[in-house]
Amino acid sequence: MAKQINCECGYVARGEREDEVIARIRDHMRSDHPELLEQVSDEDLRGWIEET
Ligand SMILES: [Zn+2]
């Protein structure tokens, strides 16, 4: 089962493990939403993960 996080901008981060998805969405936020990077915790990101 894969996991994904949908960003509010339409970007989708996918991965096999939670760690991967979180790393990908963090990379995306670093380039596209740097202001969110510090506001969102790993705990929040975990809550956004969907099983696909
Ligand atoms: Zn985004």
mmCIF file of the protein (N, C-alpha, C, O) and its ligand, coordinates in Angstrom:
data_MODEL
# 
_entry.id   MODEL 
# 
loop_
_entity.id 
_entity.type 
_entity.pdbx_number_of_molecules 
1 polymer     1 
2 non-polymer 1 
# 
_entity_poly.entity_id                      1 
_entity_poly.type                           'polypeptide(L)' 
_entity_poly.nstd_linkage                   no 
_entity_poly.nstd_monomer                   no 
_entity_poly.pdbx_seq_one_letter_code       MAKQINCECGYVARGEREDEVIARIRDHMRSDHPELLEQVSDEDLRGWIEET 
_entity_poly.pdbx_seq_one_letter_code_can   MAKQINCECGYVARGEREDEVIARIRDHMRSDHPELLEQVSDEDLRGWIEET 
_entity_poly.pdbx_strand_id                 A 
# 
loop_
_entity_poly_seq.entity_id 
_entity_poly_seq.num 
_entity_poly_seq.mon_id 
_entity_poly_seq.hetero 
1 1  MET n 
1 2  ALA n 
1 3  LYS n 
1 4  GLN n 
1 5  ILE n 
1 6  ASN n 
1 7  CYS n 
1 8  GLU n 
1 9  CYS n 
1 10 GLY n 
1 11 TYR n 
1 12 VAL n 
1 13 ALA n 
1 14 ARG n 
1 15 GLY n 
1 16 GLU n 
1 17 ARG n 
1 18 GLU n 
1 19 ASP n 
1 20 GLU n 
1 21 VAL n 
1 22 ILE n 
1 23 ALA n 
1 24 ARG n 
1 25 ILE n 
1 26 ARG n 
1 27 ASP n 
1 28 HIS n 
1 29 MET n 
1 30 ARG n 
1 31 SER n 
1 32 ASP n 
1 33 HIS n 
1 34 PRO n 
1 35 GLU n 
1 36 LEU n 
1 37 LEU n 
1 38 GLU n 
1 39 GLN n 
1 40 VAL n 
1 41 SER n 
1 42 ASP n 
1 43 GLU n 
1 44 ASP n 
1 45 LEU n 
1 46 ARG n 
1 47 GLY n 
1 48 TRP n 
1 49 ILE n 
1 50 GLU n 
1 51 GLU n 
1 52 THR n 
# 
loop_
_struct_asym.id 
_struct_asym.entity_id 
A 1 
B 2 
# 
loop_
_chem_comp.id 
_chem_comp.type 
_chem_comp.mon_nstd_flag 
ALA 'L-peptide linking' y 
ARG 'L-peptide linking' y 
ASN 'L-peptide linking' y 
ASP 'L-peptide linking' y 
CYS 'L-peptide linking' y 
GLN 'L-peptide linking' y 
GLU 'L-peptide linking' y 
GLY 'peptide linking'   y 
HIS 'L-peptide linking' y 
ILE 'L-peptide linking' y 
LEU 'L-peptide linking' y 
LYS 'L-peptide linking' y 
MET 'L-peptide linking' y 
PRO 'L-peptide linking' y 
SER 'L-peptide linking' y 
THR 'L-peptide linking' y 
TRP 'L-peptide linking' y 
TYR 'L-peptide linking' y 
VAL 'L-peptide linking' y 
ZN  non-polymer         . 
# 
_pdbx_entity_nonpoly.entity_id   2 
_pdbx_entity_nonpoly.name        ? 
_pdbx_entity_nonpoly.comp_id     ZN 
# 
_pdbx_nonpoly_scheme.asym_id         B 
_pdbx_nonpoly_scheme.entity_id       2 
_pdbx_nonpoly_scheme.mon_id          ZN 
_pdbx_nonpoly_scheme.ndb_seq_num     1 
_pdbx_nonpoly_scheme.pdb_seq_num     101 
_pdbx_nonpoly_scheme.auth_seq_num    101 
_pdbx_nonpoly_scheme.pdb_mon_id      ZN 
_pdbx_nonpoly_scheme.auth_mon_id     ZN 
_pdbx_nonpoly_scheme.pdb_strand_id   A 
_pdbx_nonpoly_scheme.pdb_ins_code    . 
# 
loop_
_atom_site.group_PDB 
_atom_site.id 
_atom_site.type_symbol 
_atom_site.label_atom_id 
_atom_site.label_alt_id 
_atom_site.label_comp_id 
_atom_site.label_asym_id 
_atom_site.label_entity_id 
_atom_site.label_seq_id 
_atom_site.pdbx_PDB_ins_code 
_atom_site.Cartn_x 
_atom_site.Cartn_y 
_atom_site.Cartn_z 
_atom_site.occupancy 
_atom_site.B_iso_or_equiv 
_atom_site.pdbx_formal_charge 
_atom_site.auth_seq_id 
_atom_site.auth_comp_id 
_atom_site.auth_asym_id 
_atom_site.auth_atom_id 
_atom_site.pdbx_PDB_model_num 
ATOM   1   N  N  . MET A 1 1  ? 0.853  -1.199 0.000  1.00 0.00 ? 1   MET A N  1 
ATOM   2   C  CA . MET A 1 1  ? 0.000  0.000  0.000  1.00 0.00 ? 1   MET A CA 1 
ATOM   3   C  C  . MET A 1 1  ? 0.886  1.246  0.000  1.00 0.00 ? 1   MET A C  1 
ATOM   4   O  O  . MET A 1 1  ? 1.788  1.380  0.828  1.00 0.00 ? 1   MET A O  1 
ATOM   5   N  N  . ALA A 1 2  ? 0.619  2.146  -0.931 1.00 0.00 ? 2   ALA A N  1 
ATOM   6   C  CA . ALA A 1 2  ? 1.402  3.382  -1.005 1.00 0.00 ? 2   ALA A CA 1 
ATOM   7   C  C  . ALA A 1 2  ? 0.750  4.458  -0.147 1.00 0.00 ? 2   ALA A C  1 
ATOM   8   O  O  . ALA A 1 2  ? -0.413 4.361  0.245  1.00 0.00 ? 2   ALA A O  1 
ATOM   9   N  N  . LYS A 1 3  ? 1.539  5.477  0.124  1.00 0.00 ? 3   LYS A N  1 
ATOM   10  C  CA . LYS A 1 3  ? 1.023  6.580  0.928  1.00 0.00 ? 3   LYS A CA 1 
ATOM   11  C  C  . LYS A 1 3  ? 1.209  7.873  0.159  1.00 0.00 ? 3   LYS A C  1 
ATOM   12  O  O  . LYS A 1 3  ? 2.108  7.982  -0.674 1.00 0.00 ? 3   LYS A O  1 
ATOM   13  N  N  . GLN A 1 4  ? 0.372  8.842  0.434  1.00 0.00 ? 4   GLN A N  1 
ATOM   14  C  CA . GLN A 1 4  ? 0.529  10.132 -0.229 1.00 0.00 ? 4   GLN A CA 1 
ATOM   15  C  C  . GLN A 1 4  ? 0.027  11.269 0.638  1.00 0.00 ? 4   GLN A C  1 
ATOM   16  O  O  . GLN A 1 4  ? -0.799 11.091 1.534  1.00 0.00 ? 4   GLN A O  1 
ATOM   17  N  N  . ILE A 1 5  ? 0.562  12.452 0.334  1.00 0.00 ? 5   ILE A N  1 
ATOM   18  C  CA . ILE A 1 5  ? 0.054  13.691 0.944  1.00 0.00 ? 5   ILE A CA 1 
ATOM   19  C  C  . ILE A 1 5  ? -0.283 14.628 -0.207 1.00 0.00 ? 5   ILE A C  1 
ATOM   20  O  O  . ILE A 1 5  ? 0.541  14.852 -1.094 1.00 0.00 ? 5   ILE A O  1 
ATOM   21  N  N  . ASN A 1 6  ? -1.498 15.177 -0.191 1.00 0.00 ? 6   ASN A N  1 
ATOM   22  C  CA . ASN A 1 6  ? -1.905 16.159 -1.194 1.00 0.00 ? 6   ASN A CA 1 
ATOM   23  C  C  . ASN A 1 6  ? -1.645 17.549 -0.640 1.00 0.00 ? 6   ASN A C  1 
ATOM   24  O  O  . ASN A 1 6  ? -2.186 17.933 0.397  1.00 0.00 ? 6   ASN A O  1 
ATOM   25  N  N  . CYS A 1 7  ? -0.811 18.293 -1.345 1.00 0.00 ? 7   CYS A N  1 
ATOM   26  C  CA . CYS A 1 7  ? -0.567 19.671 -0.943 1.00 0.00 ? 7   CYS A CA 1 
ATOM   27  C  C  . CYS A 1 7  ? -1.751 20.524 -1.388 1.00 0.00 ? 7   CYS A C  1 
ATOM   28  O  O  . CYS A 1 7  ? -2.451 20.182 -2.340 1.00 0.00 ? 7   CYS A O  1 
ATOM   29  N  N  . GLU A 1 8  ? -1.964 21.630 -0.693 1.00 0.00 ? 8   GLU A N  1 
ATOM   30  C  CA . GLU A 1 8  ? -3.078 22.510 -1.041 1.00 0.00 ? 8   GLU A CA 1 
ATOM   31  C  C  . GLU A 1 8  ? -2.931 23.110 -2.440 1.00 0.00 ? 8   GLU A C  1 
ATOM   32  O  O  . GLU A 1 8  ? -3.922 23.545 -3.028 1.00 0.00 ? 8   GLU A O  1 
ATOM   33  N  N  . CYS A 1 9  ? -1.719 23.139 -2.977 1.00 0.00 ? 9   CYS A N  1 
ATOM   34  C  CA . CYS A 1 9  ? -1.481 23.706 -4.304 1.00 0.00 ? 9   CYS A CA 1 
ATOM   35  C  C  . CYS A 1 9  ? -1.737 22.705 -5.424 1.00 0.00 ? 9   CYS A C  1 
ATOM   36  O  O  . CYS A 1 9  ? -1.715 23.068 -6.600 1.00 0.00 ? 9   CYS A O  1 
ATOM   37  N  N  . GLY A 1 10 ? -1.981 21.441 -5.063 1.00 0.00 ? 10  GLY A N  1 
ATOM   38  C  CA . GLY A 1 10 ? -2.231 20.442 -6.089 1.00 0.00 ? 10  GLY A CA 1 
ATOM   39  C  C  . GLY A 1 10 ? -1.098 19.440 -6.242 1.00 0.00 ? 10  GLY A C  1 
ATOM   40  O  O  . GLY A 1 10 ? -1.259 18.407 -6.890 1.00 0.00 ? 10  GLY A O  1 
ATOM   41  N  N  . TYR A 1 11 ? 0.062  19.750 -5.637 1.00 0.00 ? 11  TYR A N  1 
ATOM   42  C  CA . TYR A 1 11 ? 1.188  18.834 -5.675 1.00 0.00 ? 11  TYR A CA 1 
ATOM   43  C  C  . TYR A 1 11 ? 0.866  17.591 -4.853 1.00 0.00 ? 11  TYR A C  1 
ATOM   44  O  O  . TYR A 1 11 ? 0.254  17.688 -3.789 1.00 0.00 ? 11  TYR A O  1 
ATOM   45  N  N  . VAL A 1 12 ? 1.278  16.423 -5.347 1.00 0.00 ? 12  VAL A N  1 
ATOM   46  C  CA . VAL A 1 12 ? 1.061  15.186 -4.600 1.00 0.00 ? 12  VAL A CA 1 
ATOM   47  C  C  . VAL A 1 12 ? 2.406  14.531 -4.309 1.00 0.00 ? 12  VAL A C  1 
ATOM   48  O  O  . VAL A 1 12 ? 3.168  14.232 -5.228 1.00 0.00 ? 12  VAL A O  1 
ATOM   49  N  N  . ALA A 1 13 ? 2.695  14.307 -3.024 1.00 0.00 ? 13  ALA A N  1 
ATOM   50  C  CA . ALA A 1 13 ? 3.914  13.595 -2.624 1.00 0.00 ? 13  ALA A CA 1 
ATOM   51  C  C  . ALA A 1 13 ? 3.536  12.140 -2.370 1.00 0.00 ? 13  ALA A C  1 
ATOM   52  O  O  . ALA A 1 13 ? 2.621  11.849 -1.600 1.00 0.00 ? 13  ALA A O  1 
ATOM   53  N  N  . ARG A 1 14 ? 4.254  11.232 -3.028 1.00 0.00 ? 14  ARG A N  1 
ATOM   54  C  CA . ARG A 1 14 ? 3.953  9.806  -2.862 1.00 0.00 ? 14  ARG A CA 1 
ATOM   55  C  C  . ARG A 1 14 ? 5.162  9.052  -2.341 1.00 0.00 ? 14  ARG A C  1 
ATOM   56  O  O  . ARG A 1 14 ? 6.302  9.473  -2.533 1.00 0.00 ? 14  ARG A O  1 
ATOM   57  N  N  . GLY A 1 15 ? 4.901  7.933  -1.681 1.00 0.00 ? 15  GLY A N  1 
ATOM   58  C  CA . GLY A 1 15 ? 5.993  7.091  -1.218 1.00 0.00 ? 15  GLY A CA 1 
ATOM   59  C  C  . GLY A 1 15 ? 5.465  5.794  -0.654 1.00 0.00 ? 15  GLY A C  1 
ATOM   60  O  O  . GLY A 1 15 ? 4.264  5.622  -0.451 1.00 0.00 ? 15  GLY A O  1 
ATOM   61  N  N  . GLU A 1 16 ? 6.400  4.874  -0.403 1.00 0.00 ? 16  GLU A N  1 
ATOM   62  C  CA . GLU A 1 16 ? 6.015  3.581  0.160  1.00 0.00 ? 16  GLU A CA 1 
ATOM   63  C  C  . GLU A 1 16 ? 5.894  3.654  1.674  1.00 0.00 ? 16  GLU A C  1 
ATOM   64  O  O  . GLU A 1 16 ? 5.104  2.934  2.285  1.00 0.00 ? 16  GLU A O  1 
ATOM   65  N  N  . ARG A 1 17 ? 6.684  4.531  2.263  1.00 0.00 ? 17  ARG A N  1 
ATOM   66  C  CA . ARG A 1 17 ? 6.700  4.637  3.722  1.00 0.00 ? 17  ARG A CA 1 
ATOM   67  C  C  . ARG A 1 17 ? 6.401  6.077  4.143  1.00 0.00 ? 17  ARG A C  1 
ATOM   68  O  O  . ARG A 1 17 ? 6.605  7.020  3.378  1.00 0.00 ? 17  ARG A O  1 
ATOM   69  N  N  . GLU A 1 18 ? 5.915  6.222  5.373  1.00 0.00 ? 18  GLU A N  1 
ATOM   70  C  CA . GLU A 1 18 ? 5.597  7.559  5.890  1.00 0.00 ? 18  GLU A CA 1 
ATOM   71  C  C  . GLU A 1 18 ? 6.806  8.491  5.806  1.00 0.00 ? 18  GLU A C  1 
ATOM   72  O  O  . GLU A 1 18 ? 6.678  9.655  5.428  1.00 0.00 ? 18  GLU A O  1 
ATOM   73  N  N  . ASP A 1 19 ? 7.981  7.966  6.163  1.00 0.00 ? 19  ASP A N  1 
ATOM   74  C  CA . ASP A 1 19 ? 9.208  8.774  6.147  1.00 0.00 ? 19  ASP A CA 1 
ATOM   75  C  C  . ASP A 1 19 ? 9.472  9.369  4.774  1.00 0.00 ? 19  ASP A C  1 
ATOM   76  O  O  . ASP A 1 19 ? 9.860  10.530 4.644  1.00 0.00 ? 19  ASP A O  1 
ATOM   77  N  N  . GLU A 1 20 ? 9.253  8.540  3.742  1.00 0.00 ? 20  GLU A N  1 
ATOM   78  C  CA . GLU A 1 20 ? 9.503  8.987  2.370  1.00 0.00 ? 20  GLU A CA 1 
ATOM   79  C  C  . GLU A 1 20 ? 8.551  10.106 1.982  1.00 0.00 ? 20  GLU A C  1 
ATOM   80  O  O  . GLU A 1 20 ? 8.961  11.120 1.417  1.00 0.00 ? 20  GLU A O  1 
ATOM   81  N  N  . VAL A 1 21 ? 7.277  9.910  2.292  1.00 0.00 ? 21  VAL A N  1 
ATOM   82  C  CA . VAL A 1 21 ? 6.276  10.913 1.914  1.00 0.00 ? 21  VAL A CA 1 
ATOM   83  C  C  . VAL A 1 21 ? 6.559  12.232 2.635  1.00 0.00 ? 21  VAL A C  1 
ATOM   84  O  O  . VAL A 1 21 ? 6.459  13.310 2.050  1.00 0.00 ? 21  VAL A O  1 
ATOM   85  N  N  . ILE A 1 22 ? 6.910  12.123 3.907  1.00 0.00 ? 22  ILE A N  1 
ATOM   86  C  CA . ILE A 1 22 ? 7.192  13.328 4.680  1.00 0.00 ? 22  ILE A CA 1 
ATOM   87  C  C  . ILE A 1 22 ? 8.431  14.027 4.134  1.00 0.00 ? 22  ILE A C  1 
ATOM   88  O  O  . ILE A 1 22 ? 8.450  15.255 4.044  1.00 0.00 ? 22  ILE A O  1 
ATOM   89  N  N  . ALA A 1 23 ? 9.464  13.272 3.768  1.00 0.00 ? 23  ALA A N  1 
ATOM   90  C  CA . ALA A 1 23 ? 10.672 13.872 3.193  1.00 0.00 ? 23  ALA A CA 1 
ATOM   91  C  C  . ALA A 1 23 ? 10.337 14.585 1.885  1.00 0.00 ? 23  ALA A C  1 
ATOM   92  O  O  . ALA A 1 23 ? 10.850 15.671 1.613  1.00 0.00 ? 23  ALA A O  1 
ATOM   93  N  N  . ARG A 1 24 ? 9.460  13.960 1.067  1.00 0.00 ? 24  ARG A N  1 
ATOM   94  C  CA . ARG A 1 24 ? 9.106  14.565 -0.226 1.00 0.00 ? 24  ARG A CA 1 
ATOM   95  C  C  . ARG A 1 24 ? 8.289  15.827 -0.068 1.00 0.00 ? 24  ARG A C  1 
ATOM   96  O  O  . ARG A 1 24 ? 8.521  16.817 -0.762 1.00 0.00 ? 24  ARG A O  1 
ATOM   97  N  N  . ILE A 1 25 ? 7.332  15.794 0.845  1.00 0.00 ? 25  ILE A N  1 
ATOM   98  C  CA . ILE A 1 25 ? 6.502  16.993 1.005  1.00 0.00 ? 25  ILE A CA 1 
ATOM   99  C  C  . ILE A 1 25 ? 7.349  18.107 1.620  1.00 0.00 ? 25  ILE A C  1 
ATOM   100 O  O  . ILE A 1 25 ? 7.130  19.284 1.334  1.00 0.00 ? 25  ILE A O  1 
ATOM   101 N  N  . ARG A 1 26 ? 8.312  17.740 2.458  1.00 0.00 ? 26  ARG A N  1 
ATOM   102 C  CA . ARG A 1 26 ? 9.208  18.763 3.030  1.00 0.00 ? 26  ARG A CA 1 
ATOM   103 C  C  . ARG A 1 26 ? 10.064 19.408 1.927  1.00 0.00 ? 26  ARG A C  1 
ATOM   104 O  O  . ARG A 1 26 ? 10.259 20.624 1.922  1.00 0.00 ? 26  ARG A O  1 
ATOM   105 N  N  . ASP A 1 27 ? 10.571 18.590 0.998  1.00 0.00 ? 27  ASP A N  1 
ATOM   106 C  CA . ASP A 1 27 ? 11.344 19.131 -0.132 1.00 0.00 ? 27  ASP A CA 1 
ATOM   107 C  C  . ASP A 1 27 ? 10.486 20.086 -0.951 1.00 0.00 ? 27  ASP A C  1 
ATOM   108 O  O  . ASP A 1 27 ? 10.932 21.159 -1.356 1.00 0.00 ? 27  ASP A O  1 
ATOM   109 N  N  . HIS A 1 28 ? 9.246  19.670 -1.184 1.00 0.00 ? 28  HIS A N  1 
ATOM   110 C  CA . HIS A 1 28 ? 8.331  20.503 -1.966 1.00 0.00 ? 28  HIS A CA 1 
ATOM   111 C  C  . HIS A 1 28 ? 8.037  21.823 -1.239 1.00 0.00 ? 28  HIS A C  1 
ATOM   112 O  O  . HIS A 1 28 ? 8.038  22.891 -1.851 1.00 0.00 ? 28  HIS A O  1 
ATOM   113 N  N  . MET A 1 29 ? 7.788  21.735 0.054  1.00 0.00 ? 29  MET A N  1 
ATOM   114 C  CA . MET A 1 29 ? 7.493  22.945 0.827  1.00 0.00 ? 29  MET A CA 1 
ATOM   115 C  C  . MET A 1 29 ? 8.696  23.881 0.849  1.00 0.00 ? 29  MET A C  1 
ATOM   116 O  O  . MET A 1 29 ? 8.552  25.103 0.814  1.00 0.00 ? 29  MET A O  1 
ATOM   117 N  N  . ARG A 1 30 ? 9.898  23.277 0.907  1.00 0.00 ? 30  ARG A N  1 
ATOM   118 C  CA . ARG A 1 30 ? 11.118 24.089 0.946  1.00 0.00 ? 30  ARG A CA 1 
ATOM   119 C  C  . ARG A 1 30 ? 11.225 24.939 -0.320 1.00 0.00 ? 30  ARG A C  1 
ATOM   120 O  O  . ARG A 1 30 ? 11.664 26.087 -0.259 1.00 0.00 ? 30  ARG A O  1 
ATOM   121 N  N  . SER A 1 31 ? 10.825 24.381 -1.470 1.00 0.00 ? 31  SER A N  1 
ATOM   122 C  CA . SER A 1 31 ? 10.945 25.144 -2.715 1.00 0.00 ? 31  SER A CA 1 
ATOM   123 C  C  . SER A 1 31 ? 9.714  25.993 -3.002 1.00 0.00 ? 31  SER A C  1 
ATOM   124 O  O  . SER A 1 31 ? 9.843  27.094 -3.538 1.00 0.00 ? 31  SER A O  1 
ATOM   125 N  N  . ASP A 1 32 ? 8.508  25.504 -2.654 1.00 0.00 ? 32  ASP A N  1 
ATOM   126 C  CA . ASP A 1 32 ? 7.287  26.220 -3.033 1.00 0.00 ? 32  ASP A CA 1 
ATOM   127 C  C  . ASP A 1 32 ? 6.594  26.968 -1.895 1.00 0.00 ? 32  ASP A C  1 
ATOM   128 O  O  . ASP A 1 32 ? 5.935  27.981 -2.130 1.00 0.00 ? 32  ASP A O  1 
ATOM   129 N  N  . HIS A 1 33 ? 6.739  26.481 -0.678 1.00 0.00 ? 33  HIS A N  1 
ATOM   130 C  CA . HIS A 1 33 ? 6.054  27.120 0.462  1.00 0.00 ? 33  HIS A CA 1 
ATOM   131 C  C  . HIS A 1 33 ? 6.988  27.249 1.656  1.00 0.00 ? 33  HIS A C  1 
ATOM   132 O  O  . HIS A 1 33 ? 6.698  26.713 2.726  1.00 0.00 ? 33  HIS A O  1 
ATOM   133 N  N  . PRO A 1 34 ? 8.096  27.944 1.490  1.00 0.00 ? 34  PRO A N  1 
ATOM   134 C  CA . PRO A 1 34 ? 9.075  28.009 2.587  1.00 0.00 ? 34  PRO A CA 1 
ATOM   135 C  C  . PRO A 1 34 ? 8.484  28.549 3.887  1.00 0.00 ? 34  PRO A C  1 
ATOM   136 O  O  . PRO A 1 34 ? 8.969  28.224 4.971  1.00 0.00 ? 34  PRO A O  1 
ATOM   137 N  N  . GLU A 1 35 ? 7.436  29.372 3.784  1.00 0.00 ? 35  GLU A N  1 
ATOM   138 C  CA . GLU A 1 35 ? 6.838  29.939 4.999  1.00 0.00 ? 35  GLU A CA 1 
ATOM   139 C  C  . GLU A 1 35 ? 6.101  28.885 5.823  1.00 0.00 ? 35  GLU A C  1 
ATOM   140 O  O  . GLU A 1 35 ? 5.892  29.059 7.024  1.00 0.00 ? 35  GLU A O  1 
ATOM   141 N  N  . LEU A 1 36 ? 5.708  27.788 5.167  1.00 0.00 ? 36  LEU A N  1 
ATOM   142 C  CA . LEU A 1 36 ? 4.987  26.731 5.885  1.00 0.00 ? 36  LEU A CA 1 
ATOM   143 C  C  . LEU A 1 36 ? 5.924  25.762 6.598  1.00 0.00 ? 36  LEU A C  1 
ATOM   144 O  O  . LEU A 1 36 ? 5.544  25.079 7.549  1.00 0.00 ? 36  LEU A O  1 
ATOM   145 N  N  . LEU A 1 37 ? 7.148  25.726 6.112  1.00 0.00 ? 37  LEU A N  1 
ATOM   146 C  CA . LEU A 1 37 ? 8.087  24.706 6.564  1.00 0.00 ? 37  LEU A CA 1 
ATOM   147 C  C  . LEU A 1 37 ? 8.234  24.674 8.086  1.00 0.00 ? 37  LEU A C  1 
ATOM   148 O  O  . LEU A 1 37 ? 8.303  23.605 8.692  1.00 0.00 ? 37  LEU A O  1 
ATOM   149 N  N  . GLU A 1 38 ? 8.279  25.845 8.683  1.00 0.00 ? 38  GLU A N  1 
ATOM   150 C  CA . GLU A 1 38 ? 8.482  25.887 10.131 1.00 0.00 ? 38  GLU A CA 1 
ATOM   151 C  C  . GLU A 1 38 ? 7.182  25.783 10.913 1.00 0.00 ? 38  GLU A C  1 
ATOM   152 O  O  . GLU A 1 38 ? 7.181  25.444 12.097 1.00 0.00 ? 38  GLU A O  1 
ATOM   153 N  N  . GLN A 1 39 ? 6.060  26.083 10.230 1.00 0.00 ? 39  GLN A N  1 
ATOM   154 C  CA . GLN A 1 39 ? 4.770  26.045 10.929 1.00 0.00 ? 39  GLN A CA 1 
ATOM   155 C  C  . GLN A 1 39 ? 4.218  24.639 11.071 1.00 0.00 ? 39  GLN A C  1 
ATOM   156 O  O  . GLN A 1 39 ? 3.462  24.346 11.997 1.00 0.00 ? 39  GLN A O  1 
ATOM   157 N  N  . VAL A 1 40 ? 4.605  23.768 10.139 1.00 0.00 ? 40  VAL A N  1 
ATOM   158 C  CA . VAL A 1 40 ? 4.037  22.426 10.105 1.00 0.00 ? 40  VAL A CA 1 
ATOM   159 C  C  . VAL A 1 40 ? 5.011  21.423 10.717 1.00 0.00 ? 40  VAL A C  1 
ATOM   160 O  O  . VAL A 1 40 ? 6.170  21.335 10.313 1.00 0.00 ? 40  VAL A O  1 
ATOM   161 N  N  . SER A 1 41 ? 4.524  20.676 11.688 1.00 0.00 ? 41  SER A N  1 
ATOM   162 C  CA . SER A 1 41 ? 5.378  19.683 12.347 1.00 0.00 ? 41  SER A CA 1 
ATOM   163 C  C  . SER A 1 41 ? 5.254  18.328 11.639 1.00 0.00 ? 41  SER A C  1 
ATOM   164 O  O  . SER A 1 41 ? 4.332  18.117 10.851 1.00 0.00 ? 41  SER A O  1 
ATOM   165 N  N  . ASP A 1 42 ? 6.181  17.420 11.922 1.00 0.00 ? 42  ASP A N  1 
ATOM   166 C  CA . ASP A 1 42 ? 6.090  16.069 11.370 1.00 0.00 ? 42  ASP A CA 1 
ATOM   167 C  C  . ASP A 1 42 ? 4.794  15.401 11.829 1.00 0.00 ? 42  ASP A C  1 
ATOM   168 O  O  . ASP A 1 42 ? 4.201  14.597 11.110 1.00 0.00 ? 42  ASP A O  1 
ATOM   169 N  N  . GLU A 1 43 ? 4.373  15.753 13.040 1.00 0.00 ? 43  GLU A N  1 
ATOM   170 C  CA . GLU A 1 43 ? 3.119  15.211 13.578 1.00 0.00 ? 43  GLU A CA 1 
ATOM   171 C  C  . GLU A 1 43 ? 1.943  15.628 12.689 1.00 0.00 ? 43  GLU A C  1 
ATOM   172 O  O  . GLU A 1 43 ? 1.074  14.814 12.373 1.00 0.00 ? 43  GLU A O  1 
ATOM   173 N  N  . ASP A 1 44 ? 1.925  16.911 12.288 1.00 0.00 ? 44  ASP A N  1 
ATOM   174 C  CA . ASP A 1 44 ? 0.870  17.392 11.385 1.00 0.00 ? 44  ASP A CA 1 
ATOM   175 C  C  . ASP A 1 44 ? 0.923  16.635 10.063 1.00 0.00 ? 44  ASP A C  1 
ATOM   176 O  O  . ASP A 1 44 ? -0.097 16.183 9.542  1.00 0.00 ? 44  ASP A O  1 
ATOM   177 N  N  . LEU A 1 45 ? 2.147  16.508 9.531  1.00 0.00 ? 45  LEU A N  1 
ATOM   178 C  CA . LEU A 1 45 ? 2.301  15.855 8.229  1.00 0.00 ? 45  LEU A CA 1 
ATOM   179 C  C  . LEU A 1 45 ? 1.816  14.411 8.284  1.00 0.00 ? 45  LEU A C  1 
ATOM   180 O  O  . LEU A 1 45 ? 1.178  13.925 7.350  1.00 0.00 ? 45  LEU A O  1 
ATOM   181 N  N  . ARG A 1 46 ? 2.122  13.736 9.377  1.00 0.00 ? 46  ARG A N  1 
ATOM   182 C  CA . ARG A 1 46 ? 1.656  12.356 9.536  1.00 0.00 ? 46  ARG A CA 1 
ATOM   183 C  C  . ARG A 1 46 ? 0.126  12.287 9.454  1.00 0.00 ? 46  ARG A C  1 
ATOM   184 O  O  . ARG A 1 46 ? -0.440 11.345 8.898  1.00 0.00 ? 46  ARG A O  1 
ATOM   185 N  N  . GLY A 1 47 ? -0.525 13.305 10.020 1.00 0.00 ? 47  GLY A N  1 
ATOM   186 C  CA . GLY A 1 47 ? -1.983 13.346 10.003 1.00 0.00 ? 47  GLY A CA 1 
ATOM   187 C  C  . GLY A 1 47 ? -2.567 13.584 8.621  1.00 0.00 ? 47  GLY A C  1 
ATOM   188 O  O  . GLY A 1 47 ? -3.746 13.318 8.385  1.00 0.00 ? 47  GLY A O  1 
ATOM   189 N  N  . TRP A 1 48 ? -1.741 14.087 7.704  1.00 0.00 ? 48  TRP A N  1 
ATOM   190 C  CA . TRP A 1 48 ? -2.213 14.373 6.345  1.00 0.00 ? 48  TRP A CA 1 
ATOM   191 C  C  . TRP A 1 48 ? -2.024 13.201 5.398  1.00 0.00 ? 48  TRP A C  1 
ATOM   192 O  O  . TRP A 1 48 ? -2.514 13.233 4.269  1.00 0.00 ? 48  TRP A O  1 
ATOM   193 N  N  . ILE A 1 49 ? -1.330 12.184 5.835  1.00 0.00 ? 49  ILE A N  1 
ATOM   194 C  CA . ILE A 1 49 ? -1.041 11.041 4.957  1.00 0.00 ? 49  ILE A CA 1 
ATOM   195 C  C  . ILE A 1 49 ? -2.305 10.252 4.659  1.00 0.00 ? 49  ILE A C  1 
ATOM   196 O  O  . ILE A 1 49 ? -3.100 9.944  5.547  1.00 0.00 ? 49  ILE A O  1 
ATOM   197 N  N  . GLU A 1 50 ? -2.464 9.931  3.368  1.00 0.00 ? 50  GLU A N  1 
ATOM   198 C  CA . GLU A 1 50 ? -3.568 9.085  2.945  1.00 0.00 ? 50  GLU A CA 1 
ATOM   199 C  C  . GLU A 1 50 ? -3.009 7.806  2.353  1.00 0.00 ? 50  GLU A C  1 
ATOM   200 O  O  . GLU A 1 50 ? -1.971 7.810  1.691  1.00 0.00 ? 50  GLU A O  1 
ATOM   201 N  N  . GLU A 1 51 ? -3.718 6.703  2.603  1.00 0.00 ? 51  GLU A N  1 
ATOM   202 C  CA . GLU A 1 51 ? -3.345 5.428  1.995  1.00 0.00 ? 51  GLU A CA 1 
ATOM   203 C  C  . GLU A 1 51 ? -3.935 5.393  0.599  1.00 0.00 ? 51  GLU A C  1 
ATOM   204 O  O  . GLU A 1 51 ? -5.082 5.789  0.392  1.00 0.00 ? 51  GLU A O  1 
ATOM   205 N  N  . THR A 1 52 ? -3.143 4.914  -0.368 1.00 0.00 ? 52  THR A N  1 
ATOM   206 C  CA . THR A 1 52 ? -3.680 4.830  -1.746 1.00 0.00 ? 52  THR A CA 1 
ATOM   207 C  C  . THR A 1 52 ? -3.631 3.408  -2.267 1.00 0.00 ? 52  THR A C  1 
ATOM   208 O  O  . THR A 1 52 ? -4.038 3.150  -3.399 1.00 0.00 ? 52  THR A O  1 
HETATM 209 ZN ZN . ZN  B 2 .  ? 2.374  22.866 -2.536 1.00 0.00 2 101 ZN  A ZN 1 
# 
